[in-house]
């Protein structure tokens, strides 16, 4: 099949590359000429494990192409994916200007007799498929020449390629039998092991993505509340987590406490679903609480850091390991580390950082306000304490003797519970984590 993918961000680039991997001819469209030029020359523009290898292979096999021209991109393509940003507006609602803008352009480009399936791959509010159809029809689109489909993505940054190639499920919202047949064929190679393609109406598909992400965000936030309670009651959140997770009705995933969720999906999706609820006069109280708790959780360690330094951080150097919102990505959107950095700088501290992939993005945002170290240990030189904000694998088993020799004080504030409490006690660290007892005085 010939496929067009509009937008080359995380979702668009993974989608286009993975469809090319199964033999389709894919052309990706983006208005950013510099990005398109980089991609066309074989330079990948995001960090996602496993993506570069298949990206280069499919370019070499002439199955993956890039252009800034929408008309060129959709020419001959039966399937058009819209993988465009839906950033939160000032009121929390999803901003559809990019999707509806492209829909208007498509209305003028799709010719009579040239059938196309236009797929919302972006996370969009309920009713967006209707709005896309209206935009096409209002700008020259002809009924019968296209079908609008909702096909939300369920990709996790860091494992997006595996998620796409071996999906738990494929959700497709359409009332068109013709579109169902084409998309069953398209996704067939990805569900050979029996995972389902679930067909439903467009509105249900649109809501499914928001519901899934909001539920996961709620699960994370619930555990962070339990962690807070553990600290007050003297319980151990790791023990509670294991006891809860062994119940098959609950499951083990998303029960790890920390310093809040971030990224491109959970924050905006929870916010957008809450906003959509208010638009139909429904108060989604759980989501209001989730957003409130998560914002506070990002700064949970800051009062503990200040308390250790007797509320005087002026002249102190704090090292931070991890800047991305999660490991195995360079995405810093809503990353808790950024909130901690702002608070430490405001308190007068100097901040030294290291992240395997995200430092370039942070430097574009913060410039020279902080120090960017060449390694995790360089970040510790002459630092008064270490803060762990992202659970990269290389941080899990560090050289503690080296840490001790480089830090002025053997002090660690661990926002991801990476280290064993008894080990920290035996090594003589002052160690603060989430929902567990404090080690040292």
TORKOL-4160 file (C-alpha; in steps of 0.2 Angstrom, whole numbers, padded with zeros to 4 digits, m for minus):
441
<pt num="1" X="0000" Y="0000" Z="0000"/>
<pt num="2" X="0005" Y="0018" Z="m0002"/>
<pt num="3" X="0003" Y="0028" Z="0014"/>
<pt num="4" X="0005" Y="0046" Z="0018"/>
<pt num="5" X="0010" Y="0052" Z="0036"/>
<pt num="6" X="0007" Y="0070" Z="0040"/>
<pt num="7" X="0019" Y="0075" Z="0054"/>
<pt num="8" X="0036" Y="0068" Z="0059"/>
<pt num="9" X="0036" Y="0069" Z="0078"/>
<pt num="10" X="0037" Y="0054" Z="0089"/>
<pt num="11" X="0021" Y="0047" Z="0083"/>
<pt num="12" X="0023" Y="0051" Z="0065"/>
<pt num="13" X="0040" Y="0045" Z="0063"/>
<pt num="14" X="0038" Y="0029" Z="0072"/>
<pt num="15" X="0021" Y="0026" Z="0062"/>
<pt num="16" X="0029" Y="0029" Z="0045"/>
<pt num="17" X="0045" Y="0019" Z="0048"/>
<pt num="18" X="0035" Y="0004" Z="0055"/>
<pt num="19" X="0023" Y="0003" Z="0041"/>
<pt num="20" X="0038" Y="0004" Z="0029"/>
<pt num="21" X="0045" Y="m0011" Z="0038"/>
<pt num="22" X="0031" Y="m0022" Z="0032"/>
<pt num="23" X="0033" Y="m0017" Z="0014"/>
<pt num="24" X="0022" Y="m0002" Z="0012"/>
<pt num="25" X="0028" Y="0013" Z="0002"/>
<pt num="26" X="0027" Y="0028" Z="0015"/>
<pt num="27" X="0030" Y="0046" Z="0012"/>
<pt num="28" X="0031" Y="0057" Z="0027"/>
<pt num="29" X="0026" Y="0076" Z="0026"/>
<pt num="30" X="0031" Y="0090" Z="0038"/>
<pt num="31" X="0031" Y="0109" Z="0036"/>
<pt num="32" X="0048" Y="0110" Z="0045"/>
<pt num="33" X="0061" Y="0110" Z="0030"/>
<pt num="34" X="0076" Y="0108" Z="0041"/>
<pt num="35" X="0069" Y="0092" Z="0049"/>
<pt num="36" X="0063" Y="0085" Z="0032"/>
<pt num="37" X="0081" Y="0088" Z="0025"/>
<pt num="38" X="0089" Y="0079" Z="0040"/>
<pt num="39" X="0077" Y="0064" Z="0038"/>
<pt num="40" X="0079" Y="0063" Z="0020"/>
<pt num="41" X="0098" Y="0063" Z="0022"/>
<pt num="42" X="0097" Y="0048" Z="0034"/>
<pt num="43" X="0098" Y="0058" Z="0050"/>
<pt num="44" X="0085" Y="0053" Z="0063"/>
<pt num="45" X="0078" Y="0068" Z="0073"/>
<pt num="46" X="0072" Y="0059" Z="0089"/>
<pt num="47" X="0080" Y="0046" Z="0101"/>
<pt num="48" X="0069" Y="0030" Z="0101"/>
<pt num="49" X="0078" Y="0013" Z="0104"/>
<pt num="50" X="0077" Y="0002" Z="0089"/>
<pt num="51" X="0070" Y="0015" Z="0077"/>
<pt num="52" X="0086" Y="0021" Z="0068"/>
<pt num="53" X="0090" Y="0004" Z="0062"/>
<pt num="54" X="0074" Y="0001" Z="0053"/>
<pt num="55" X="0073" Y="0019" Z="0048"/>
<pt num="56" X="0089" Y="0018" Z="0038"/>
<pt num="57" X="0085" Y="0001" Z="0031"/>
<pt num="58" X="0069" Y="0007" Z="0024"/>
<pt num="59" X="0076" Y="0022" Z="0017"/>
<pt num="60" X="0089" Y="0011" Z="0008"/>
<pt num="61" X="0076" Y="0000" Z="0001"/>
<pt num="62" X="0067" Y="0016" Z="m0005"/>
<pt num="63" X="0051" Y="0013" Z="0005"/>
<pt num="64" X="0052" Y="0028" Z="0016"/>
<pt num="65" X="0052" Y="0046" Z="0009"/>
<pt num="66" X="0051" Y="0064" Z="0016"/>
<pt num="67" X="0044" Y="0080" Z="0009"/>
<pt num="68" X="0037" Y="0097" Z="0014"/>
<pt num="69" X="0024" Y="0096" Z="0000"/>
<pt num="70" X="0006" Y="0090" Z="0006"/>
<pt num="71" X="0001" Y="0088" Z="m0012"/>
<pt num="72" X="0016" Y="0077" Z="m0016"/>
<pt num="73" X="0014" Y="0067" Z="m0001"/>
<pt num="74" X="m0004" Y="0062" Z="m0003"/>
<pt num="75" X="m0003" Y="0059" Z="m0022"/>
<pt num="76" X="m0007" Y="0041" Z="m0025"/>
<pt num="77" X="m0009" Y="0037" Z="m0006"/>
<pt num="78" X="m0025" Y="0028" Z="m0001"/>
<pt num="79" X="m0022" Y="0030" Z="0017"/>
<pt num="80" X="m0017" Y="0047" Z="0025"/>
<pt num="81" X="m0012" Y="0047" Z="0044"/>
<pt num="82" X="m0013" Y="0063" Z="0053"/>
<pt num="83" X="0000" Y="0063" Z="0066"/>
<pt num="84" X="0000" Y="0081" Z="0071"/>
<pt num="85" X="0002" Y="0090" Z="0088"/>
<pt num="86" X="m0013" Y="0093" Z="0099"/>
<pt num="87" X="m0006" Y="0104" Z="0112"/>
<pt num="88" X="m0016" Y="0110" Z="0127"/>
<pt num="89" X="m0024" Y="0127" Z="0125"/>
<pt num="90" X="m0025" Y="0140" Z="0139"/>
<pt num="91" X="m0041" Y="0132" Z="0146"/>
<pt num="92" X="m0034" Y="0114" Z="0145"/>
<pt num="93" X="m0043" Y="0108" Z="0130"/>
<pt num="94" X="m0034" Y="0100" Z="0115"/>
<pt num="95" X="m0029" Y="0113" Z="0102"/>
<pt num="96" X="m0035" Y="0106" Z="0085"/>
<pt num="97" X="m0028" Y="0120" Z="0074"/>
<pt num="98" X="m0015" Y="0109" Z="0066"/>
<pt num="99" X="m0027" Y="0094" Z="0062"/>
<pt num="100" X="m0041" Y="0105" Z="0056"/>
<pt num="101" X="m0028" Y="0116" Z="0046"/>
<pt num="102" X="m0022" Y="0100" Z="0036"/>
<pt num="103" X="m0040" Y="0094" Z="0034"/>
<pt num="104" X="m0044" Y="0111" Z="0025"/>
<pt num="105" X="m0030" Y="0109" Z="0014"/>
<pt num="106" X="m0034" Y="0091" Z="0010"/>
<pt num="107" X="m0052" Y="0096" Z="0005"/>
<pt num="108" X="m0045" Y="0106" Z="m0009"/>
<pt num="109" X="m0033" Y="0092" Z="m0014"/>
<pt num="110" X="m0043" Y="0076" Z="m0014"/>
<pt num="111" X="m0050" Y="0074" Z="m0032"/>
<pt num="112" X="m0067" Y="0066" Z="m0036"/>
<pt num="113" X="m0064" Y="0047" Z="m0039"/>
<pt num="114" X="m0048" Y="0047" Z="m0029"/>
<pt num="115" X="m0054" Y="0038" Z="m0013"/>
<pt num="116" X="m0044" Y="0041" Z="0003"/>
<pt num="117" X="m0045" Y="0035" Z="0021"/>
<pt num="118" X="m0040" Y="0050" Z="0032"/>
<pt num="119" X="m0035" Y="0043" Z="0049"/>
<pt num="120" X="m0033" Y="0053" Z="0065"/>
<pt num="121" X="m0018" Y="0045" Z="0073"/>
<pt num="122" X="m0016" Y="0060" Z="0085"/>
<pt num="123" X="m0024" Y="0060" Z="0102"/>
<pt num="124" X="m0040" Y="0070" Z="0099"/>
<pt num="125" X="m0056" Y="0074" Z="0109"/>
<pt num="126" X="m0072" Y="0066" Z="0106"/>
<pt num="127" X="m0080" Y="0073" Z="0090"/>
<pt num="128" X="m0064" Y="0077" Z="0081"/>
<pt num="129" X="m0068" Y="0065" Z="0067"/>
<pt num="130" X="m0084" Y="0075" Z="0064"/>
<pt num="131" X="m0074" Y="0091" Z="0064"/>
<pt num="132" X="m0062" Y="0084" Z="0052"/>
<pt num="133" X="m0075" Y="0079" Z="0040"/>
<pt num="134" X="m0084" Y="0096" Z="0041"/>
<pt num="135" X="m0067" Y="0105" Z="0037"/>
<pt num="136" X="m0065" Y="0094" Z="0022"/>
<pt num="137" X="m0082" Y="0097" Z="0015"/>
<pt num="138" X="m0081" Y="0115" Z="0019"/>
<pt num="139" X="m0066" Y="0117" Z="0008"/>
<pt num="140" X="m0070" Y="0108" Z="m0008"/>
<pt num="141" X="m0070" Y="0090" Z="m0001"/>
<pt num="142" X="m0083" Y="0079" Z="m0010"/>
<pt num="143" X="m0093" Y="0066" Z="0000"/>
<pt num="144" X="m0089" Y="0048" Z="m0005"/>
<pt num="145" X="m0071" Y="0052" Z="m0009"/>
<pt num="146" X="m0065" Y="0050" Z="0008"/>
<pt num="147" X="m0068" Y="0041" Z="0025"/>
<pt num="148" X="m0063" Y="0048" Z="0042"/>
<pt num="149" X="m0056" Y="0036" Z="0054"/>
<pt num="150" X="m0050" Y="0037" Z="0072"/>
<pt num="151" X="m0035" Y="0026" Z="0075"/>
<pt num="152" X="m0027" Y="0031" Z="0092"/>
<pt num="153" X="m0009" Y="0027" Z="0095"/>
<pt num="154" X="m0004" Y="0018" Z="0111"/>
<pt num="155" X="0015" Y="0020" Z="0110"/>
<pt num="156" X="0026" Y="0021" Z="0125"/>
<pt num="157" X="0042" Y="0032" Z="0122"/>
<pt num="158" X="0057" Y="0021" Z="0125"/>
<pt num="159" X="0048" Y="0005" Z="0118"/>
<pt num="160" X="0038" Y="0013" Z="0104"/>
<pt num="161" X="0045" Y="0002" Z="0090"/>
<pt num="162" X="0040" Y="m0014" Z="0100"/>
<pt num="163" X="0023" Y="m0007" Z="0104"/>
<pt num="164" X="0020" Y="m0003" Z="0086"/>
<pt num="165" X="0026" Y="m0019" Z="0079"/>
<pt num="166" X="0018" Y="m0030" Z="0092"/>
<pt num="167" X="0003" Y="m0020" Z="0099"/>
<pt num="168" X="m0008" Y="m0026" Z="0113"/>
<pt num="169" X="m0023" Y="m0021" Z="0102"/>
<pt num="170" X="m0027" Y="m0010" Z="0088"/>
<pt num="171" X="m0042" Y="0002" Z="0090"/>
<pt num="172" X="m0051" Y="0008" Z="0074"/>
<pt num="173" X="m0066" Y="0019" Z="0075"/>
<pt num="174" X="m0075" Y="0019" Z="0059"/>
<pt num="175" X="m0093" Y="0016" Z="0052"/>
<pt num="176" X="m0086" Y="0012" Z="0034"/>
<pt num="177" X="m0085" Y="m0006" Z="0029"/>
<pt num="178" X="m0073" Y="m0001" Z="0015"/>
<pt num="179" X="m0061" Y="0007" Z="0027"/>
<pt num="180" X="m0063" Y="m0008" Z="0039"/>
<pt num="181" X="m0057" Y="m0020" Z="0025"/>
<pt num="182" X="m0042" Y="m0009" Z="0020"/>
<pt num="183" X="m0036" Y="m0006" Z="0038"/>
<pt num="184" X="m0038" Y="m0025" Z="0042"/>
<pt num="185" X="m0026" Y="m0028" Z="0028"/>
<pt num="186" X="m0014" Y="m0015" Z="0033"/>
<pt num="187" X="m0013" Y="m0020" Z="0051"/>
<pt num="188" X="m0014" Y="m0039" Z="0048"/>
<pt num="189" X="0005" Y="m0041" Z="0049"/>
<pt num="190" X="0006" Y="m0033" Z="0066"/>
<pt num="191" X="m0008" Y="m0045" Z="0074"/>
<pt num="192" X="m0002" Y="m0062" Z="0068"/>
<pt num="193" X="m0001" Y="m0068" Z="0085"/>
<pt num="194" X="m0019" Y="m0065" Z="0089"/>
<pt num="195" X="m0020" Y="m0048" Z="0097"/>
<pt num="196" X="m0036" Y="m0040" Z="0092"/>
<pt num="197" X="m0041" Y="m0027" Z="0080"/>
<pt num="198" X="m0055" Y="m0019" Z="0089"/>
<pt num="199" X="m0068" Y="m0010" Z="0078"/>
<pt num="200" X="m0079" Y="0003" Z="0086"/>
<pt num="201" X="m0088" Y="0020" Z="0082"/>
<pt num="202" X="m0077" Y="0035" Z="0080"/>
<pt num="203" X="m0082" Y="0043" Z="0096"/>
<pt num="204" X="m0078" Y="0028" Z="0106"/>
<pt num="205" X="m0061" Y="0026" Z="0098"/>
<pt num="206" X="m0057" Y="0044" Z="0102"/>
<pt num="207" X="m0062" Y="0042" Z="0120"/>
<pt num="208" X="m0053" Y="0025" Z="0122"/>
<pt num="209" X="m0036" Y="0034" Z="0121"/>
<pt num="210" X="m0040" Y="0047" Z="0134"/>
<pt num="211" X="m0048" Y="0035" Z="0146"/>
<pt num="212" X="m0033" Y="0023" Z="0145"/>
<pt num="213" X="m0020" Y="0036" Z="0148"/>
<pt num="214" X="m0030" Y="0045" Z="0162"/>
<pt num="215" X="m0033" Y="0028" Z="0170"/>
<pt num="216" X="m0014" Y="0025" Z="0170"/>
<pt num="217" X="m0010" Y="0042" Z="0176"/>
<pt num="218" X="m0023" Y="0039" Z="0190"/>
<pt num="219" X="m0014" Y="0023" Z="0195"/>
<pt num="220" X="0003" Y="0031" Z="0196"/>
<pt num="221" X="m0004" Y="0045" Z="0206"/>
<pt num="222" X="m0013" Y="0033" Z="0218"/>
<pt num="223" X="0003" Y="0025" Z="0222"/>
<pt num="224" X="0011" Y="0042" Z="0225"/>
<pt num="225" X="m0002" Y="0046" Z="0238"/>
<pt num="226" X="0001" Y="0029" Z="0246"/>
<pt num="227" X="0019" Y="0033" Z="0246"/>
<pt num="228" X="0016" Y="0049" Z="0255"/>
<pt num="229" X="0005" Y="0040" Z="0268"/>
<pt num="230" X="0019" Y="0027" Z="0270"/>
<pt num="231" X="0031" Y="0041" Z="0275"/>
<pt num="232" X="0019" Y="0047" Z="0288"/>
<pt num="233" X="0015" Y="0030" Z="0295"/>
<pt num="234" X="0032" Y="0022" Z="0294"/>
<pt num="235" X="0027" Y="0009" Z="0281"/>
<pt num="236" X="0037" Y="0004" Z="0266"/>
<pt num="237" X="0029" Y="0007" Z="0249"/>
<pt num="238" X="0039" Y="m0006" Z="0241"/>
<pt num="239" X="0031" Y="m0019" Z="0252"/>
<pt num="240" X="0014" Y="m0012" Z="0249"/>
<pt num="241" X="0017" Y="m0011" Z="0230"/>
<pt num="242" X="0022" Y="m0030" Z="0230"/>
<pt num="243" X="0007" Y="m0035" Z="0240"/>
<pt num="244" X="m0005" Y="m0025" Z="0229"/>
<pt num="245" X="0003" Y="m0030" Z="0213"/>
<pt num="246" X="0001" Y="m0049" Z="0216"/>
<pt num="247" X="m0018" Y="m0046" Z="0215"/>
<pt num="248" X="m0022" Y="m0051" Z="0197"/>
<pt num="249" X="m0036" Y="m0038" Z="0197"/>
<pt num="250" X="m0024" Y="m0024" Z="0200"/>
<pt num="251" X="m0008" Y="m0030" Z="0192"/>
<pt num="252" X="0011" Y="m0025" Z="0194"/>
<pt num="253" X="0013" Y="m0012" Z="0181"/>
<pt num="254" X="0012" Y="0007" Z="0185"/>
<pt num="255" X="0013" Y="0004" Z="0204"/>
<pt num="256" X="0030" Y="0012" Z="0206"/>
<pt num="257" X="0030" Y="0028" Z="0216"/>
<pt num="258" X="0041" Y="0043" Z="0211"/>
<pt num="259" X="0041" Y="0061" Z="0208"/>
<pt num="260" X="0026" Y="0062" Z="0197"/>
<pt num="261" X="0022" Y="0058" Z="0178"/>
<pt num="262" X="0027" Y="0069" Z="0164"/>
<pt num="263" X="0029" Y="0067" Z="0145"/>
<pt num="264" X="0019" Y="0072" Z="0130"/>
<pt num="265" X="0004" Y="0061" Z="0134"/>
<pt num="266" X="m0002" Y="0059" Z="0152"/>
<pt num="267" X="m0002" Y="0078" Z="0157"/>
<pt num="268" X="m0011" Y="0084" Z="0142"/>
<pt num="269" X="m0023" Y="0069" Z="0140"/>
<pt num="270" X="m0029" Y="0070" Z="0158"/>
<pt num="271" X="m0031" Y="0089" Z="0156"/>
<pt num="272" X="m0040" Y="0087" Z="0140"/>
<pt num="273" X="m0052" Y="0074" Z="0146"/>
<pt num="274" X="m0056" Y="0084" Z="0161"/>
<pt num="275" X="m0059" Y="0099" Z="0150"/>
<pt num="276" X="m0070" Y="0089" Z="0138"/>
<pt num="277" X="m0080" Y="0083" Z="0154"/>
<pt num="278" X="m0084" Y="0101" Z="0159"/>
<pt num="279" X="m0090" Y="0105" Z="0141"/>
<pt num="280" X="m0104" Y="0093" Z="0144"/>
<pt num="281" X="m0107" Y="0099" Z="0162"/>
<pt num="282" X="m0099" Y="0084" Z="0170"/>
<pt num="283" X="m0087" Y="0086" Z="0184"/>
<pt num="284" X="m0073" Y="0072" Z="0183"/>
<pt num="285" X="m0067" Y="0074" Z="0201"/>
<pt num="286" X="m0055" Y="0060" Z="0201"/>
<pt num="287" X="m0045" Y="0068" Z="0186"/>
<pt num="288" X="m0045" Y="0085" Z="0195"/>
<pt num="289" X="m0037" Y="0076" Z="0210"/>
<pt num="290" X="m0024" Y="0067" Z="0199"/>
<pt num="291" X="m0018" Y="0083" Z="0191"/>
<pt num="292" X="m0017" Y="0092" Z="0208"/>
<pt num="293" X="m0007" Y="0078" Z="0217"/>
<pt num="294" X="0004" Y="0076" Z="0202"/>
<pt num="295" X="0009" Y="0094" Z="0201"/>
<pt num="296" X="0014" Y="0093" Z="0220"/>
<pt num="297" X="0023" Y="0077" Z="0218"/>
<pt num="298" X="0035" Y="0084" Z="0206"/>
<pt num="299" X="0042" Y="0095" Z="0220"/>
<pt num="300" X="0040" Y="0082" Z="0233"/>
<pt num="301" X="0059" Y="0081" Z="0236"/>
<pt num="302" X="0062" Y="0099" Z="0236"/>
<pt num="303" X="0057" Y="0103" Z="0255"/>
<pt num="304" X="0067" Y="0088" Z="0260"/>
<pt num="305" X="0083" Y="0095" Z="0251"/>
<pt num="306" X="0080" Y="0112" Z="0259"/>
<pt num="307" X="0078" Y="0104" Z="0276"/>
<pt num="308" X="0095" Y="0095" Z="0275"/>
<pt num="309" X="0103" Y="0111" Z="0271"/>
<pt num="310" X="0094" Y="0120" Z="0285"/>
<pt num="311" X="0084" Y="0130" Z="0272"/>
<pt num="312" X="0099" Y="0138" Z="0265"/>
<pt num="313" X="0104" Y="0133" Z="0247"/>
<pt num="314" X="0114" Y="0148" Z="0242"/>
<pt num="315" X="0131" Y="0143" Z="0236"/>
<pt num="316" X="0127" Y="0124" Z="0237"/>
<pt num="317" X="0129" Y="0114" Z="0221"/>
<pt num="318" X="0116" Y="0100" Z="0218"/>
<pt num="319" X="0119" Y="0086" Z="0205"/>
<pt num="320" X="0105" Y="0079" Z="0196"/>
<pt num="321" X="0105" Y="0063" Z="0187"/>
<pt num="322" X="0091" Y="0062" Z="0174"/>
<pt num="323" X="0082" Y="0075" Z="0164"/>
<pt num="324" X="0070" Y="0066" Z="0153"/>
<pt num="325" X="0053" Y="0062" Z="0159"/>
<pt num="326" X="0057" Y="0044" Z="0158"/>
<pt num="327" X="0072" Y="0033" Z="0153"/>
<pt num="328" X="0076" Y="0028" Z="0135"/>
<pt num="329" X="0069" Y="0044" Z="0128"/>
<pt num="330" X="0076" Y="0062" Z="0125"/>
<pt num="331" X="0058" Y="0069" Z="0128"/>
<pt num="332" X="0058" Y="0083" Z="0142"/>
<pt num="333" X="0040" Y="0088" Z="0141"/>
<pt num="334" X="0033" Y="0091" Z="0158"/>
<pt num="335" X="0049" Y="0081" Z="0165"/>
<pt num="336" X="0049" Y="0082" Z="0185"/>
<pt num="337" X="0068" Y="0086" Z="0184"/>
<pt num="338" X="0064" Y="0103" Z="0176"/>
<pt num="339" X="0052" Y="0108" Z="0190"/>
<pt num="340" X="0066" Y="0103" Z="0203"/>
<pt num="341" X="0079" Y="0113" Z="0194"/>
<pt num="342" X="0068" Y="0128" Z="0194"/>
<pt num="343" X="0065" Y="0127" Z="0213"/>
<pt num="344" X="0084" Y="0124" Z="0216"/>
<pt num="345" X="0089" Y="0139" Z="0206"/>
<pt num="346" X="0076" Y="0150" Z="0214"/>
<pt num="347" X="0083" Y="0145" Z="0231"/>
<pt num="348" X="0101" Y="0150" Z="0225"/>
<pt num="349" X="0109" Y="0134" Z="0222"/>
<pt num="350" X="0120" Y="0129" Z="0207"/>
<pt num="351" X="0114" Y="0114" Z="0197"/>
<pt num="352" X="0125" Y="0101" Z="0188"/>
<pt num="353" X="0116" Y="0089" Z="0177"/>
<pt num="354" X="0118" Y="0073" Z="0167"/>
<pt num="355" X="0107" Y="0063" Z="0156"/>
<pt num="356" X="0112" Y="0051" Z="0142"/>
<pt num="357" X="0100" Y="0058" Z="0129"/>
<pt num="358" X="0091" Y="0074" Z="0135"/>
<pt num="359" X="0104" Y="0087" Z="0139"/>
<pt num="360" X="0103" Y="0094" Z="0121"/>
<pt num="361" X="0085" Y="0097" Z="0123"/>
<pt num="362" X="0087" Y="0105" Z="0141"/>
<pt num="363" X="0101" Y="0116" Z="0135"/>
<pt num="364" X="0089" Y="0123" Z="0121"/>
<pt num="365" X="0077" Y="0127" Z="0135"/>
<pt num="366" X="0088" Y="0133" Z="0149"/>
<pt num="367" X="0104" Y="0138" Z="0141"/>
<pt num="368" X="0118" Y="0141" Z="0153"/>
<pt num="369" X="0107" Y="0142" Z="0169"/>
<pt num="370" X="0114" Y="0125" Z="0173"/>
<pt num="371" X="0129" Y="0114" Z="0171"/>
<pt num="372" X="0129" Y="0100" Z="0158"/>
<pt num="373" X="0142" Y="0087" Z="0163"/>
<pt num="374" X="0150" Y="0074" Z="0152"/>
<pt num="375" X="0146" Y="0059" Z="0163"/>
<pt num="376" X="0136" Y="0055" Z="0178"/>
<pt num="377" X="0151" Y="0056" Z="0189"/>
<pt num="378" X="0157" Y="0072" Z="0182"/>
<pt num="379" X="0141" Y="0080" Z="0187"/>
<pt num="380" X="0145" Y="0075" Z="0205"/>
<pt num="381" X="0162" Y="0084" Z="0207"/>
<pt num="382" X="0161" Y="0096" Z="0222"/>
<pt num="383" X="0143" Y="0094" Z="0223"/>
<pt num="384" X="0134" Y="0095" Z="0240"/>
<pt num="385" X="0121" Y="0082" Z="0236"/>
<pt num="386" X="0114" Y="0071" Z="0222"/>
<pt num="387" X="0096" Y="0070" Z="0216"/>
<pt num="388" X="0090" Y="0056" Z="0205"/>
<pt num="389" X="0076" Y="0061" Z="0194"/>
<pt num="390" X="0075" Y="0048" Z="0180"/>
<pt num="391" X="0078" Y="0029" Z="0182"/>
<pt num="392" X="0090" Y="0026" Z="0168"/>
<pt num="393" X="0098" Y="0009" Z="0169"/>
<pt num="394" X="0115" Y="0015" Z="0170"/>
<pt num="395" X="0111" Y="0024" Z="0187"/>
<pt num="396" X="0105" Y="0008" Z="0195"/>
<pt num="397" X="0122" Y="0000" Z="0200"/>
<pt num="398" X="0134" Y="0015" Z="0201"/>
<pt num="399" X="0151" Y="0015" Z="0209"/>
<pt num="400" X="0146" Y="0020" Z="0226"/>
<pt num="401" X="0165" Y="0023" Z="0231"/>
<pt num="402" X="0167" Y="0035" Z="0217"/>
<pt num="403" X="0151" Y="0044" Z="0222"/>
<pt num="404" X="0157" Y="0045" Z="0240"/>
<pt num="405" X="0174" Y="0052" Z="0234"/>
<pt num="406" X="0166" Y="0065" Z="0223"/>
<pt num="407" X="0152" Y="0072" Z="0233"/>
<pt num="408" X="0156" Y="0084" Z="0248"/>
<pt num="409" X="0142" Y="0075" Z="0258"/>
<pt num="410" X="0136" Y="0057" Z="0256"/>
<pt num="411" X="0119" Y="0063" Z="0253"/>
<pt num="412" X="0107" Y="0056" Z="0240"/>
<pt num="413" X="0089" Y="0061" Z="0236"/>
<pt num="414" X="0081" Y="0047" Z="0226"/>
<pt num="415" X="0065" Y="0051" Z="0217"/>
<pt num="416" X="0064" Y="0034" Z="0208"/>
<pt num="417" X="0069" Y="0022" Z="0223"/>
<pt num="418" X="0084" Y="0015" Z="0214"/>
<pt num="419" X="0094" Y="0009" Z="0228"/>
<pt num="420" X="0092" Y="m0004" Z="0242"/>
<pt num="421" X="0089" Y="0004" Z="0259"/>
<pt num="422" X="0101" Y="m0008" Z="0269"/>
<pt num="423" X="0115" Y="m0005" Z="0256"/>
<pt num="424" X="0113" Y="0014" Z="0258"/>
<pt num="425" X="0114" Y="0012" Z="0277"/>
<pt num="426" X="0129" Y="0000" Z="0276"/>
<pt num="427" X="0138" Y="0013" Z="0265"/>
<pt num="428" X="0134" Y="0027" Z="0277"/>
<pt num="429" X="0124" Y="0038" Z="0265"/>
<pt num="430" X="0110" Y="0050" Z="0270"/>
<pt num="431" X="0097" Y="0043" Z="0259"/>
<pt num="432" X="0080" Y="0050" Z="0256"/>
<pt num="433" X="0068" Y="0040" Z="0244"/>
<pt num="434" X="0049" Y="0040" Z="0240"/>
<pt num="435" X="0038" Y="0031" Z="0253"/>
<pt num="436" X="0052" Y="0022" Z="0262"/>
<pt num="437" X="0061" Y="0026" Z="0278"/>
<pt num="438" X="0075" Y="0039" Z="0278"/>
<pt num="439" X="0092" Y="0032" Z="0280"/>
<pt num="440" X="0105" Y="0042" Z="0291"/>
<pt num="441" X="0103" Y="0058" Z="0301"/>
